[in-house]
Amino acid sequence: MSFLDKIDKSKSPEHVAIIMDGNGRWAKVHGLERADGHREGINSVKSVVEAASNANVKFVTIYAFSTENWCRPDEEINALMDLMVFAIRQEEDNLIKNNVRVKSIGDTNRLPEKTRLALEECEEVTSKGNKLMLVLALSYSSKWEIVHATKQLIRDVRNGKISEDDINETLFSQYLTTKDIPDPDLMIRTGGELRMSNFLLWQAAYTEFYFTDTFWPDFREENFYEAIVDYQRRERRFGKTSEQIESEKNS
């Protein structure tokens, strides 16, 4: 029996965020170059997008390239950027066919022009997709996002668009790059590491976490379904007691 058969699709997480870790280690284990690990990781992205659609997940955010990744060797960065262009162009027709909308978040102005243009084109041609939104976090870090939002907020206060008294968590969230995206219900990290790596720190305040030793290139549909099943076994309390949650269910 597939883990998909164990999922209650009426209670699937609306938004799943994924830290795709382990490409380099996977390549090393298989005696390959790091770039080969990244290439195989693209197949995992395809699998997860299909799995998310099958499981009635509406948003998937993948941590594709962090601001810290700019510190990697130029050769690896260039290979990653070329791979992104290739993958985006190769998958455009499938994304359109499957009603998947692509959106990017992050400091995309830092991306090479060919990568940025390919991304913008993909966002445009998939803009009518309404089954699943695939959010690509590129040149992204949560600290960058919060600083960027704060600067915009200060600017609007100075210009009289808002007052200091208007500022609260809801308003601040509207200045984040994820303003039109619900906070993640579930965050998956592959590769065995147990940290958030500067990813969606504000948005993940009440996110459930799922860690697996599986390297990202080996992560496929069944792995994704298993994470959903694990999520559905949990009780999300949002600061309340179990008794309060049970009472609300019965009211």
Short mmCIF file of the C-alpha atoms (twelve columns), coordinates in Angstrom:
data_MODEL
# 
_entry.id   MODEL 
# 
loop_
_atom_site.group_PDB 
_atom_site.id 
_atom_site.type_symbol 
_atom_site.label_atom_id 
_atom_site.label_alt_id 
_atom_site.label_comp_id 
_atom_site.label_asym_id 
_atom_site.label_seq_id 
_atom_site.Cartn_x 
_atom_site.Cartn_y 
_atom_site.Cartn_z 
_atom_site.pdbx_PDB_model_num 
ATOM 1   C CA . MET A 1   0.000   0.000  0.000   1 
ATOM 2   C CA . SER A 2   1.267   3.440  -0.909  1 
ATOM 3   C CA . PHE A 3   1.499   6.117  1.758   1 
ATOM 4   C CA . LEU A 4   -0.772  8.124  -0.555  1 
ATOM 5   C CA . ASP A 5   -3.614  5.767  0.367   1 
ATOM 6   C CA . LYS A 6   -3.113  6.669  4.040   1 
ATOM 7   C CA . ILE A 7   -3.458  10.416 3.467   1 
ATOM 8   C CA . ASP A 8   -6.676  12.193 4.379   1 
ATOM 9   C CA . LYS A 9   -6.697  14.676 1.511   1 
ATOM 10  C CA . SER A 10  -9.235  16.866 3.293   1 
ATOM 11  C CA . LYS A 11  -6.599  17.462 5.990   1 
ATOM 12  C CA . SER A 12  -3.499  17.777 3.823   1 
ATOM 13  C CA . PRO A 13  -1.170  20.664 4.649   1 
ATOM 14  C CA . GLU A 14  -1.975  23.630 2.457   1 
ATOM 15  C CA . HIS A 15  1.674   24.660 2.190   1 
ATOM 16  C CA . VAL A 16  4.765   22.452 2.327   1 
ATOM 17  C CA . ALA A 17  8.227   24.042 2.389   1 
ATOM 18  C CA . ILE A 18  11.303  21.974 1.564   1 
ATOM 19  C CA . ILE A 19  15.004  22.386 2.319   1 
ATOM 20  C CA . MET A 20  16.564  20.268 -0.413  1 
ATOM 21  C CA . ASP A 21  19.791  19.073 1.190   1 
ATOM 22  C CA . GLY A 22  22.245  16.347 0.299   1 
ATOM 23  C CA . ASN A 23  22.944  16.770 -3.428  1 
ATOM 24  C CA . GLY A 24  26.699  17.016 -2.939  1 
ATOM 25  C CA . ARG A 25  26.887  14.116 -0.492  1 
ATOM 26  C CA . TRP A 26  24.729  11.974 -2.772  1 
ATOM 27  C CA . ALA A 27  27.134  12.654 -5.642  1 
ATOM 28  C CA . LYS A 28  30.141  11.792 -3.473  1 
ATOM 29  C CA . VAL A 29  28.615  8.477  -2.402  1 
ATOM 30  C CA . HIS A 30  28.044  7.607  -6.066  1 
ATOM 31  C CA . GLY A 31  31.511  8.724  -7.186  1 
ATOM 32  C CA . LEU A 32  30.092  11.631 -9.197  1 
ATOM 33  C CA . GLU A 33  30.628  15.379 -9.420  1 
ATOM 34  C CA . ARG A 34  28.562  17.759 -7.277  1 
ATOM 35  C CA . ALA A 35  26.869  19.034 -10.446 1 
ATOM 36  C CA . ASP A 36  25.574  15.504 -11.066 1 
ATOM 37  C CA . GLY A 37  23.894  15.598 -7.669  1 
ATOM 38  C CA . HIS A 38  22.193  18.881 -8.528  1 
ATOM 39  C CA . ARG A 39  21.019  17.455 -11.859 1 
ATOM 40  C CA . GLU A 40  19.516  14.394 -10.189 1 
ATOM 41  C CA . GLY A 41  17.912  16.706 -7.642  1 
ATOM 42  C CA . ILE A 42  15.840  18.223 -10.464 1 
ATOM 43  C CA . ASN A 43  14.131  14.848 -10.890 1 
ATOM 44  C CA . SER A 44  13.198  14.950 -7.209  1 
ATOM 45  C CA . VAL A 45  11.620  18.365 -7.691  1 
ATOM 46  C CA . LYS A 46  9.510   16.950 -10.531 1 
ATOM 47  C CA . SER A 47  8.457   14.007 -8.365  1 
ATOM 48  C CA . VAL A 48  7.537   16.198 -5.407  1 
ATOM 49  C CA . VAL A 49  5.481   18.609 -7.531  1 
ATOM 50  C CA . GLU A 50  3.483   15.664 -8.875  1 
ATOM 51  C CA . ALA A 51  3.142   14.145 -5.415  1 
ATOM 52  C CA . ALA A 52  1.980   17.432 -3.904  1 
ATOM 53  C CA . SER A 53  -0.706  17.732 -6.543  1 
ATOM 54  C CA . ASN A 54  -1.843  14.157 -5.851  1 
ATOM 55  C CA . ALA A 55  -1.986  14.843 -2.101  1 
ATOM 56  C CA . ASN A 56  -4.046  18.033 -2.473  1 
ATOM 57  C CA . VAL A 57  -1.234  20.344 -1.341  1 
ATOM 58  C CA . LYS A 58  -1.722  23.833 -2.780  1 
ATOM 59  C CA . PHE A 59  1.684   25.463 -2.214  1 
ATOM 60  C CA . VAL A 60  5.200   24.017 -2.332  1 
ATOM 61  C CA . THR A 61  8.183   26.246 -1.574  1 
ATOM 62  C CA . ILE A 62  11.631  24.868 -2.340  1 
ATOM 63  C CA . TYR A 63  14.856  26.381 -1.044  1 
ATOM 64  C CA . ALA A 64  16.683  26.365 -4.360  1 
ATOM 65  C CA . PHE A 65  19.546  28.799 -3.726  1 
ATOM 66  C CA . SER A 66  20.276  30.783 -0.570  1 
ATOM 67  C CA . THR A 67  22.078  34.106 -0.264  1 
ATOM 68  C CA . GLU A 68  24.813  32.183 1.544   1 
ATOM 69  C CA . ASN A 69  25.227  29.944 -1.517  1 
ATOM 70  C CA . TRP A 70  26.842  32.877 -3.328  1 
ATOM 71  C CA . CYS A 71  29.930  32.015 -1.253  1 
ATOM 72  C CA . ARG A 72  30.353  28.691 -3.063  1 
ATOM 73  C CA . PRO A 73  33.007  28.226 -5.787  1 
ATOM 74  C CA . ASP A 74  32.223  30.127 -8.997  1 
ATOM 75  C CA . GLU A 75  32.297  26.893 -10.986 1 
ATOM 76  C CA . GLU A 76  29.514  25.375 -8.891  1 
ATOM 77  C CA . ILE A 77  27.441  28.563 -8.922  1 
ATOM 78  C CA . ASN A 78  27.687  28.843 -12.716 1 
ATOM 79  C CA . ALA A 79  26.703  25.191 -13.101 1 
ATOM 80  C CA . LEU A 80  23.694  25.716 -10.826 1 
ATOM 81  C CA . MET A 81  22.545  28.793 -12.730 1 
ATOM 82  C CA . ASP A 82  22.849  26.987 -16.067 1 
ATOM 83  C CA . LEU A 83  20.942  24.032 -14.626 1 
ATOM 84  C CA . MET A 84  18.142  26.324 -13.437 1 
ATOM 85  C CA . VAL A 85  17.746  27.789 -16.909 1 
ATOM 86  C CA . PHE A 86  17.710  24.308 -18.461 1 
ATOM 87  C CA . ALA A 87  15.200  22.940 -15.942 1 
ATOM 88  C CA . ILE A 88  12.873  25.939 -16.195 1 
ATOM 89  C CA . ARG A 89  12.736  25.823 -19.983 1 
ATOM 90  C CA . GLN A 90  12.439  22.048 -20.096 1 
ATOM 91  C CA . GLU A 91  9.525   21.944 -17.650 1 
ATOM 92  C CA . GLU A 92  7.483   24.966 -18.772 1 
ATOM 93  C CA . ASP A 93  5.072   22.957 -20.944 1 
ATOM 94  C CA . ASN A 94  4.486   20.358 -18.217 1 
ATOM 95  C CA . LEU A 95  3.881   23.068 -15.630 1 
ATOM 96  C CA . ILE A 96  1.294   24.729 -17.867 1 
ATOM 97  C CA . LYS A 97  -0.340  21.371 -18.676 1 
ATOM 98  C CA . ASN A 98  -0.617  20.482 -14.977 1 
ATOM 99  C CA . ASN A 99  -1.914  23.903 -13.893 1 
ATOM 100 C CA . VAL A 100 1.159   24.691 -11.807 1 
ATOM 101 C CA . ARG A 101 1.960   28.342 -11.247 1 
ATOM 102 C CA . VAL A 102 5.586   29.299 -10.611 1 
ATOM 103 C CA . LYS A 103 6.529   32.195 -8.344  1 
ATOM 104 C CA . SER A 104 9.962   33.270 -7.133  1 
ATOM 105 C CA . ILE A 105 10.977  34.888 -3.866  1 
ATOM 106 C CA . GLY A 106 14.356  36.328 -2.946  1 
ATOM 107 C CA . ASP A 107 16.876  38.882 -4.132  1 
ATOM 108 C CA . THR A 108 16.531  37.817 -7.759  1 
ATOM 109 C CA . ASN A 109 18.325  40.937 -9.002  1 
ATOM 110 C CA . ARG A 110 21.547  39.140 -8.059  1 
ATOM 111 C CA . LEU A 111 20.831  36.289 -10.478 1 
ATOM 112 C CA . PRO A 112 22.600  36.222 -13.859 1 
ATOM 113 C CA . GLU A 113 20.508  37.871 -16.561 1 
ATOM 114 C CA . LYS A 114 19.788  34.644 -18.458 1 
ATOM 115 C CA . THR A 115 18.593  32.954 -15.262 1 
ATOM 116 C CA . ARG A 116 16.451  35.914 -14.242 1 
ATOM 117 C CA . LEU A 117 14.882  36.239 -17.693 1 
ATOM 118 C CA . ALA A 118 14.092  32.509 -17.889 1 
ATOM 119 C CA . LEU A 119 12.489  32.723 -14.452 1 
ATOM 120 C CA . GLU A 120 10.421  35.788 -15.347 1 
ATOM 121 C CA . GLU A 121 9.219   34.117 -18.541 1 
ATOM 122 C CA . CYS A 122 8.224   30.980 -16.632 1 
ATOM 123 C CA . GLU A 123 6.309   33.029 -14.059 1 
ATOM 124 C CA . GLU A 124 4.454   34.792 -16.848 1 
ATOM 125 C CA . VAL A 125 3.488   31.745 -18.903 1 
ATOM 126 C CA . THR A 126 2.366   29.778 -15.817 1 
ATOM 127 C CA . SER A 127 0.503   32.692 -14.204 1 
ATOM 128 C CA . LYS A 128 -2.927  31.118 -14.835 1 
ATOM 129 C CA . GLY A 129 -2.087  27.869 -13.062 1 
ATOM 130 C CA . ASN A 130 -4.574  27.263 -10.242 1 
ATOM 131 C CA . LYS A 131 -3.934  23.718 -8.994  1 
ATOM 132 C CA . LEU A 132 -0.579  24.210 -7.293  1 
ATOM 133 C CA . MET A 133 1.835   27.090 -6.728  1 
ATOM 134 C CA . LEU A 134 5.514   26.182 -6.888  1 
ATOM 135 C CA . VAL A 135 7.514   28.844 -5.058  1 
ATOM 136 C CA . LEU A 136 11.222  28.983 -5.866  1 
ATOM 137 C CA . ALA A 137 13.310  30.584 -3.132  1 
ATOM 138 C CA . LEU A 138 16.275  31.884 -5.126  1 
ATOM 139 C CA . SER A 139 19.021  34.104 -3.747  1 
ATOM 140 C CA . TYR A 140 16.851  34.008 -0.632  1 
ATOM 141 C CA . SER A 141 17.495  34.108 3.077   1 
ATOM 142 C CA . SER A 142 15.083  34.927 5.849   1 
ATOM 143 C CA . LYS A 143 17.388  37.513 7.427   1 
ATOM 144 C CA . TRP A 144 17.687  39.290 4.059   1 
ATOM 145 C CA . GLU A 145 13.902  39.208 3.676   1 
ATOM 146 C CA . ILE A 146 13.238  40.644 7.147   1 
ATOM 147 C CA . VAL A 147 15.798  43.429 6.708   1 
ATOM 148 C CA . HIS A 148 14.380  44.222 3.254   1 
ATOM 149 C CA . ALA A 149 10.830  44.350 4.654   1 
ATOM 150 C CA . THR A 150 11.919  46.540 7.562   1 
ATOM 151 C CA . LYS A 151 13.527  49.068 5.224   1 
ATOM 152 C CA . GLN A 152 10.344  49.263 3.148   1 
ATOM 153 C CA . LEU A 153 8.256   49.654 6.294   1 
ATOM 154 C CA . ILE A 154 10.446  52.496 7.581   1 
ATOM 155 C CA . ARG A 155 10.233  54.200 4.191   1 
ATOM 156 C CA . ASP A 156 6.427   54.063 4.242   1 
ATOM 157 C CA . VAL A 157 6.316   55.476 7.785   1 
ATOM 158 C CA . ARG A 158 8.564   58.360 6.758   1 
ATOM 159 C CA . ASN A 159 6.424   59.030 3.679   1 
ATOM 160 C CA . GLY A 160 3.251   59.093 5.754   1 
ATOM 161 C CA . LYS A 161 1.692   56.042 4.098   1 
ATOM 162 C CA . ILE A 162 1.375   54.321 7.471   1 
ATOM 163 C CA . SER A 163 1.865   55.354 11.080  1 
ATOM 164 C CA . GLU A 164 3.974   53.675 13.720  1 
ATOM 165 C CA . ASP A 165 0.788   52.652 15.519  1 
ATOM 166 C CA . ASP A 166 -0.340  50.718 12.416  1 
ATOM 167 C CA . ILE A 167 2.571   48.295 12.682  1 
ATOM 168 C CA . ASN A 168 1.712   44.808 13.892  1 
ATOM 169 C CA . GLU A 169 2.494   41.242 12.852  1 
ATOM 170 C CA . THR A 170 -0.183  41.222 10.156  1 
ATOM 171 C CA . LEU A 171 1.032   44.435 8.560   1 
ATOM 172 C CA . PHE A 172 4.680   43.394 8.730   1 
ATOM 173 C CA . SER A 173 3.832   40.133 6.966   1 
ATOM 174 C CA . GLN A 174 2.517   42.175 4.048   1 
ATOM 175 C CA . TYR A 175 6.025   43.527 3.484   1 
ATOM 176 C CA . LEU A 176 7.556   40.068 3.158   1 
ATOM 177 C CA . THR A 177 8.153   38.389 -0.203  1 
ATOM 178 C CA . THR A 178 5.628   35.737 0.848   1 
ATOM 179 C CA . LYS A 179 2.804   38.222 1.440   1 
ATOM 180 C CA . ASP A 180 0.396   36.380 -0.888  1 
ATOM 181 C CA . ILE A 181 1.378   32.919 0.316   1 
ATOM 182 C CA . PRO A 182 0.081   31.197 3.484   1 
ATOM 183 C CA . ASP A 183 2.640   30.276 6.124   1 
ATOM 184 C CA . PRO A 184 3.965   26.735 5.706   1 
ATOM 185 C CA . ASP A 185 2.140   24.022 7.620   1 
ATOM 186 C CA . LEU A 186 4.957   21.530 7.137   1 
ATOM 187 C CA . MET A 187 8.674   21.950 6.492   1 
ATOM 188 C CA . ILE A 188 10.668  18.992 5.189   1 
ATOM 189 C CA . ARG A 189 14.456  18.852 5.361   1 
ATOM 190 C CA . THR A 190 16.328  16.070 3.612   1 
ATOM 191 C CA . GLY A 191 19.936  14.981 4.085   1 
ATOM 192 C CA . GLY A 192 19.969  14.372 7.840   1 
ATOM 193 C CA . GLU A 193 20.765  17.890 9.056   1 
ATOM 194 C CA . LEU A 194 18.617  19.365 11.852  1 
ATOM 195 C CA . ARG A 195 18.525  23.108 11.227  1 
ATOM 196 C CA . MET A 196 16.520  25.725 9.326   1 
ATOM 197 C CA . SER A 197 19.430  27.345 7.483   1 
ATOM 198 C CA . ASN A 198 17.916  30.841 7.397   1 
ATOM 199 C CA . PHE A 199 14.755  29.681 5.596   1 
ATOM 200 C CA . LEU A 200 11.305  31.192 6.252   1 
ATOM 201 C CA . LEU A 201 12.137  32.018 9.873   1 
ATOM 202 C CA . TRP A 202 9.239   34.457 10.328  1 
ATOM 203 C CA . GLN A 203 6.733   32.275 8.477   1 
ATOM 204 C CA . ALA A 204 7.663   29.043 10.273  1 
ATOM 205 C CA . ALA A 205 6.649   30.164 13.772  1 
ATOM 206 C CA . TYR A 206 4.084   27.335 14.030  1 
ATOM 207 C CA . THR A 207 5.256   25.085 11.228  1 
ATOM 208 C CA . GLU A 208 5.598   21.352 11.821  1 
ATOM 209 C CA . PHE A 209 9.038   19.938 10.948  1 
ATOM 210 C CA . TYR A 210 9.927   16.650 9.305   1 
ATOM 211 C CA . PHE A 211 13.584  15.589 9.055   1 
ATOM 212 C CA . THR A 212 14.830  12.651 7.016   1 
ATOM 213 C CA . ASP A 213 18.277  11.181 6.390   1 
ATOM 214 C CA . THR A 214 17.367  10.622 2.740   1 
ATOM 215 C CA . PHE A 215 19.490  12.732 0.402   1 
ATOM 216 C CA . TRP A 216 17.464  15.026 -1.823  1 
ATOM 217 C CA . PRO A 217 18.267  13.186 -5.106  1 
ATOM 218 C CA . ASP A 218 16.746  10.028 -3.581  1 
ATOM 219 C CA . PHE A 219 13.636  11.798 -2.278  1 
ATOM 220 C CA . ARG A 220 10.617  10.807 -4.368  1 
ATOM 221 C CA . GLU A 221 6.821   10.599 -4.233  1 
ATOM 222 C CA . GLU A 222 6.612   7.950  -1.517  1 
ATOM 223 C CA . ASN A 223 8.998   9.924  0.708   1 
ATOM 224 C CA . PHE A 224 6.798   12.973 0.314   1 
ATOM 225 C CA . TYR A 225 3.633   11.026 1.078   1 
ATOM 226 C CA . GLU A 226 5.271   9.543  4.166   1 
ATOM 227 C CA . ALA A 227 6.025   13.051 5.437   1 
ATOM 228 C CA . ILE A 228 2.371   14.025 4.926   1 
ATOM 229 C CA . VAL A 229 1.177   10.956 6.827   1 
ATOM 230 C CA . ASP A 230 3.526   11.807 9.689   1 
ATOM 231 C CA . TYR A 231 2.197   15.394 9.684   1 
ATOM 232 C CA . GLN A 232 -1.413  14.211 9.874   1 
ATOM 233 C CA . ARG A 233 -0.662  12.188 13.004  1 
ATOM 234 C CA . ARG A 234 0.273   15.332 14.903  1 
ATOM 235 C CA . GLU A 235 -1.881  17.682 16.922  1 
ATOM 236 C CA . ARG A 236 -1.340  21.333 16.029  1 
ATOM 237 C CA . ARG A 237 -2.222  23.454 19.070  1 
ATOM 238 C CA . PHE A 238 -0.969  26.960 18.206  1 
ATOM 239 C CA . GLY A 239 -0.369  27.704 21.891  1 
ATOM 240 C CA . LYS A 240 -3.593  26.105 23.123  1 
ATOM 241 C CA . THR A 241 -3.979  22.976 25.243  1 
ATOM 242 C CA . SER A 242 -5.052  19.598 23.893  1 
ATOM 243 C CA . GLU A 243 -8.282  19.950 25.883  1 
ATOM 244 C CA . GLN A 244 -9.070  23.249 24.167  1 
ATOM 245 C CA . ILE A 245 -8.458  21.745 20.746  1 
ATOM 246 C CA . GLU A 246 -10.697 18.781 21.518  1 
ATOM 247 C CA . SER A 247 -13.422 21.070 22.834  1 
ATOM 248 C CA . GLU A 248 -13.314 23.155 19.655  1 
ATOM 249 C CA . LYS A 249 -13.638 20.007 17.531  1 
ATOM 250 C CA . ASN A 250 -16.769 18.966 19.461  1 
ATOM 251 C CA . SER A 251 -18.418 22.379 19.533  1 
# 
